[in-house]
Amino acid sequence: MPDLAHYWDLALNQWGQSPQRLWRVHSDAVNSALVADWLPAAMVPRILKTDLFDEALGEGLYVLLTSKAKSRVGMDLSFGTVQAARARYPALAATRADVRLLPFADDAFDVVVSNSTLDHLESKAHIIVALRDLHRVLRTGGHLLLTLDNPMNPLIALRNALPFPLWQRMGVVPYYVGATIGPIRLRRILVQLGFEVLEVRALMHCPRVIAIPIAWAVGRYAMPATKRRYLRLLMAFECLSRWPLPLVTGHFVAAKAVKR
């Protein structure tokens, strides 16, 4: 993927015309539940969110972060995404930036929320570069809340084993996906970079290959009551996080870490 910024500008336009709003509601709900559980109980001065695609197209995490931080800063590689997020949330301090080279001072943030951002980078080496810079901009004792595609999920492993253009032509993967890191190696890398890992878990346990097409149909044709029932059904799959093999069923691996 030679020009990610241009690519995500185009992807935003395509998704903005997509009828997948119901799926985005579910995705926002799952991410919000995780972040609400992991954020510090007390209000913090500054939070950085590393990806604004969700906020550009839906509620995202902005409303939740507003209740948890005095200052919310958002960044995205795509200028179009930054503009769309600003239009939706005028109070959001949003800037165009590359997560591998952040334009922020050392120790600038109390919390960094990075949900499914780094798994769109080209390689594991790029992910490590980004994690190192996220560590730099966090204050000592600050929290990193991170999610990545989970390669222990068999469907994710199969998807990543085959070339992205093939999946895109088949319509299985609607946007570019890059490298990712599994939970064991992720924990080890975070420790090496100077984090203490407090918790690792998996989330988004519904079978996406089935759930997303159904969400499209329900979102387009069903009555509001049916949409609400379908959203409750999707969220019920999150109980699999308490079953014996959550890292097999979860689409994402999530890590909560603190800067030492």
C-alpha positions in Angstrom: 0.0 0.0 0.0 2.2 2.9 -1.3 0.1 5.9 -0.3 -2.0 5.2 2.8 -3.1 8.8 3.3 -4.7 8.9 -0.2 -6.1 5.5 0.2 -8.0 6.4 3.4 -9.3 9.6 1.8 -10.9 7.4 -0.9 -12.0 4.7 1.6 -13.8 7.4 3.7 -15.8 8.5 0.6 -16.8 4.9 -0.2 -17.8 4.1 3.4 -19.7 7.4 3.7 -22.0 6.2 0.9 -22.2 2.7 2.4 -25.4 1.4 4.1 -23.3 -0.3 6.8 -24.4 2.1 9.5 -25.9 -0.6 11.7 -22.6 -2.5 11.8 -20.8 0.7 12.8 -23.2 1.2 15.7 -22.3 -2.3 16.9 -18.6 -1.7 16.4 -18.7 1.6 18.3 -20.6 -0.1 21.2 -18.0 -2.9 21.5 -15.1 -0.5 21.5 -16.9 1.9 23.9 -17.5 -0.9 26.4 -13.9 -1.9 26.4 -12.5 1.7 26.7 -15.0 2.6 29.4 -13.9 -0.4 31.4 -10.2 0.4 31.0 -10.1 4.2 31.3 -9.0 5.6 34.7 -11.9 6.3 37.0 -11.0 9.9 37.5 -11.1 12.6 34.8 -7.7 13.0 33.1 -6.2 16.1 31.6 -5.4 14.9 28.0 -6.4 11.9 25.9 -5.0 11.2 22.4 -7.0 9.0 20.0 -4.9 7.8 17.1 -7.6 7.1 14.5 -10.7 9.2 13.6 -12.3 6.9 11.0 -15.0 5.9 13.5 -15.7 9.6 14.5 -15.8 10.6 10.8 -18.6 8.1 10.0 -20.4 7.7 13.3 -20.3 8.4 17.0 -17.0 6.6 17.5 -15.5 7.1 21.0 -15.7 10.9 21.1 -18.8 11.1 23.4 -17.2 8.7 25.9 -13.8 10.4 25.8 -15.5 13.8 26.5 -16.8 12.4 29.8 -13.3 11.2 30.7 -10.9 13.9 29.7 -10.7 17.6 29.9 -8.9 17.8 26.5 -9.4 15.4 23.6 -6.9 15.3 20.8 -7.5 13.2 17.7 -5.2 12.4 14.8 -5.5 10.5 11.5 -3.3 10.0 8.5 -6.2 11.0 6.2 -6.9 14.7 5.9 -10.4 13.9 4.7 -11.1 11.9 7.8 -9.8 14.7 10.0 -12.1 17.2 8.3 -15.1 14.9 8.6 -14.4 14.2 12.3 -14.1 18.0 12.9 -17.3 18.6 11.1 -19.1 16.1 13.3 -17.4 17.2 16.5 -16.3 20.8 16.3 -14.8 20.7 19.8 -12.4 17.9 18.9 -8.8 19.0 18.5 -8.0 17.0 15.4 -4.9 17.0 13.3 -3.4 15.1 10.3 -0.5 13.0 11.5 1.3 9.7 11.0 1.2 7.5 14.1 4.8 6.4 13.4 6.0 10.0 13.7 3.7 11.9 16.1 3.9 15.7 16.1 3.5 15.9 19.9 5.9 16.6 22.7 7.3 14.0 25.0 5.0 13.1 28.0 2.1 15.1 26.4 -0.8 12.7 27.2 -2.3 10.9 30.1 -4.1 8.3 28.0 -3.6 7.1 24.4 -6.5 5.2 22.8 -5.4 3.3 19.7 -8.2 1.1 18.4 -7.4 -0.8 15.2 -5.0 1.8 14.0 -1.6 0.0 13.9 -3.0 -3.1 12.2 -3.3 -1.0 9.0 0.5 -0.5 8.8 2.6 -2.4 6.3 4.7 -4.5 8.7 5.4 -5.5 12.2 8.4 -3.3 12.2 6.2 -0.3 11.5 3.9 -1.3 14.3 6.9 -1.3 16.7 8.0 2.1 15.5 4.5 3.4 16.2 4.4 1.8 19.7 7.7 3.4 20.5 6.4 6.8 19.6 3.1 6.3 21.5 5.3 5.4 24.5 7.2 8.7 24.0 4.1 10.9 24.1 2.7 9.3 27.2 3.6 10.6 30.6 5.1 8.2 33.1 2.2 6.3 34.6 0.0 7.1 31.6 -2.2 4.4 30.0 -2.1 2.9 26.5 -5.4 1.2 25.4 -4.6 -0.7 22.2 -6.5 -3.0 19.9 -5.1 -4.9 16.9 -6.5 -7.6 14.5 -6.1 -10.9 16.3 -4.0 -13.4 14.4 -5.0 -16.2 16.7 -8.5 -16.0 15.2 -8.5 -18.6 12.3 -10.3 -16.3 9.9 -7.9 -13.5 10.6 -4.9 -15.8 10.1 -6.4 -17.0 6.8 -7.1 -13.5 5.7 -3.6 -12.3 6.4 -2.0 -15.4 4.7 -3.5 -14.4 1.4 -2.8 -11.2 -0.6 -5.1 -8.2 0.1 -6.0 -7.6 -3.6 -7.5 -11.1 -3.8 -9.8 -10.5 -0.8 -10.7 -7.1 -2.0 -11.8 -8.4 -5.4 -13.9 -11.1 -3.7 -15.5 -8.4 -1.5 -14.4 -10.1 1.7 -12.2 -7.2 3.0 -13.6 -3.8 2.1 -10.5 -1.8 3.1 -6.8 -2.2 3.4 -5.5 -4.4 6.3 -1.9 -4.6 7.1 0.3 -6.5 9.6 -0.6 -7.4 13.1 0.9 -8.9 16.2 -0.5 -11.7 18.4 -1.1 -11.4 22.1 2.0 -13.2 23.4 4.4 -11.3 21.2 2.5 -8.0 21.7 2.9 -8.4 25.5 6.6 -9.0 25.1 7.1 -6.0 22.8 5.2 -3.7 25.1 7.4 -4.7 28.0 10.6 -4.2 25.9 9.4 -0.7 25.0 9.0 0.3 28.6 5.3 -0.6 29.3 3.8 -2.7 32.1 1.0 -4.8 30.6 -1.9 -4.8 33.0 -4.4 -6.9 30.9 -4.8 -8.6 27.5 -8.2 -9.7 26.3 -10.1 -10.3 23.0 -13.2 -8.6 21.7 -15.7 -8.6 18.8 -16.6 -12.2 19.0 -19.5 -12.4 16.6 -18.7 -14.1 13.3 -18.1 -11.0 11.2 -18.2 -12.8 7.8 -21.9 -13.6 8.5 -22.8 -10.8 10.8 -21.8 -7.9 8.5 -23.9 -8.9 5.5 -26.9 -9.5 7.8 -26.3 -6.1 9.4 -26.4 -4.6 5.9 -29.8 -6.2 5.1 -31.3 -5.5 8.5 -30.1 -1.9 8.4 -31.5 -1.3 5.0 -34.9 -3.1 5.2 -35.9 -3.9 8.8 -38.0 -1.9 11.2 -36.3 -0.1 14.1 -37.4 -2.7 16.6 -35.7 -5.4 14.5 -32.6 -3.4 14.2 -32.4 -3.1 18.0 -32.9 -6.8 18.5 -30.2 -7.5 16.0 -27.8 -5.2 17.8 -28.6 -7.0 21.1 -27.9 -10.3 19.4 -24.5 -9.1 18.2 -23.6 -7.8 21.6 -24.6 -11.1 23.2 -21.6 -12.8 21.4 -19.3 -10.8 23.6 -20.0 -13.2 26.4 -17.6 -15.5 24.6 -14.8 -13.4 26.1 -15.5 -15.4 29.3 -15.4 -18.8 27.6 -12.3 -21.0 27.5 -10.9 -19.8 24.1 -11.6 -16.1 23.8 -8.4 -15.5 21.7 -9.7 -17.9 19.1 -13.2 -16.3 18.7 -12.2 -12.6 19.1 -11.6 -10.6 16.1 -9.4 -8.1 18.0 -6.8 -8.5 20.7 -6.7 -5.7 23.2 -4.0 -4.6 25.6 -4.1 -2.2 28.5 -0.6 -1.0 29.5 1.0 1.7 31.6 4.2 3.6 30.9 6.9 2.8 33.4 
